[in-house]
Amino acid sequence: MDDVLHVKPEDVDRLYGFTWWQIVAALGVWLAIYAACSLFIQNPFFVEQNASADIIFRNIMYLHGFLIGFAGLTCLVAAEVMQLTSKKTRIFILWLTVFATIVGCVSGIFNTNDKTVFWLSAHIVSFFAFDAIALLLLYAVWHDRKRAKELKLSMPFWTEFIAVIALIWAAVMGHIAGWVLTFGDFPFHIVGGWSKLMGERIPTFMANMTASHSHEMVVAFLALIVATTAWRFGYNKLSNLGKTLSCIGMWLVCIGTVLMTIIYVVGGFTNLEPPTLFAFGPGGVNGLAGDDLVTGVGVMLGGFLVLLTLIFAKRLSNAEEPLWTKKILSYLAWLWGCLVVTVVMLGYSIEFNETYFGAGDPKALGAKSDALYSSLHQNFAFFLLPALMITLLALNALFDRKKQEVSGIEKGLIVFGSILACMGIIVFIFVTPTAVFIKKIGWVPIASFSSGYIILSAGMIIIFTSFLWVMKDLWIHGRTGINHSKD
């Protein structure tokens, strides 16, 4: 560890003269624009008809262009915010994140089918670049295990360690699913032989592997964000009731992540599925999936408990805390609350009412709402909200190390836009599950947007504008860099 604990100011992480913070800002803007452009490829408000729609190669590859960049940035911010002491590892993660983001996004644009060999190959390279990032982060956390013990930070550090292991398993299943999607039962009919042994067809095996990969990946990132946030906002300094409640939350996240990994790995490679709990209705169609209980209560509600405990502990503490630190922690809790509402409350409500929503049945009365929720909870709760959390964590770490307060309403607007979007999703799914109503005045067709669509769109516009504003702050204030030496 001695190679990093005494870093000189001129040794700040840089890439071609740009500081780490400026690179995060630039990649953040790039990914925001890239994500916004996905509306021109497949706008879920107009094309999603049922939740069991087939995978479209072109769309899934474009989505992965964003996800590779987001995944790399999450690992990069986690390593920097937690001040992991392996400087060389952080530098490698920085380079690989830039490489994976650029290559992943560009190849995602042009990788329209499995016959575009060059772009498919480039996309695969970006996937392996993320594998390297995850392995490097795993090494960096393990490298700091003694430091974690010395500073009594074992829970955040080991939660991060477990979360990264889950990410690596999810990546492995993603590689297998991608191979089958691209090359089929090749080579030597290994996939077909294993599928037959498990008593299922290759399409079913691939569907199980894809679902396990995507579910485990997003929840593992949430566990990683919880660990990073807990460390950043003084988990190790809590005492008495605050320490106890926060520890319970962290244990829920840890146990939830471990159980989730076991469930999804087993579900991906075999035909075993977690049971449906509290089943009722025709054929037991209504009920809560076992994996959703583990991830919802363990990782999401457990993480929410950690954040709320940190907030109240800081309010009760006599220690002086910068106002900006308290604000950022509150903002993170609000964003996490939106995630809980969208995924846990709305998701559980739909699962307990599948006789209406259909569970993928395109003929069900609520099939349109079910399809839209499948898209919206993924894009909003699992992709957008964590990205905003990582952004605020990076900004807070920058200003804290500079010993500065940060002003501006744009950070609060991010939260306001997220709450507005969350409300729009509720209205859109349960009240007006249609993007537009086409009316006619005489022979002239008039498009009248539904209330849910308007609320949701307004929230997204506010989020996008405020995010770019925050990225401007990160670029301007991060140009001088930060000394990574111990304070």
Secondary structure, DSSP 8 states (H G I E B T S, - for coil): -HHHHT--GGG--EETTEEHHHHHHHHHHHHHHHHHHGGGT--HHHH---TT----HHHHHHHHHHHHHHHHHHHHHHHHHTT-S-HHHHHHHHHHHHHHHHHHHHHHHH--STT-HHHHHHHHHHHHHHHHHHHHHHHHHHHTHHHHHHTT-HHHHHHHHHHHHHHHHHHHHHHHHHHHHHH-STTTTHHHHHHHHTT--HHHHHHHHHHHHHHHHHHHHHHHHHHHHHHHTTGGG--HHHHHHHHHHHHHHHHHHHHHHHHHHHHHHSS----EEEEESGGG-EEEEHHHHIIIIIIIIHHHHHHHHHHHHHHH--S---HHHHHHHHHHHHHHHHHIIIIIIHHHHHHTTHHHH-TT-TTSTTHHHHHHHHHHIIIIIIIIHHHHHHHHHHHHHHHHHTT-----SHHHHHHHHHHHHHHHHHHHHHT---SEEEEEETTEEEEEE-HHHHHHHHHHHHHHHHHHHHHHHHHHHTTT----S--
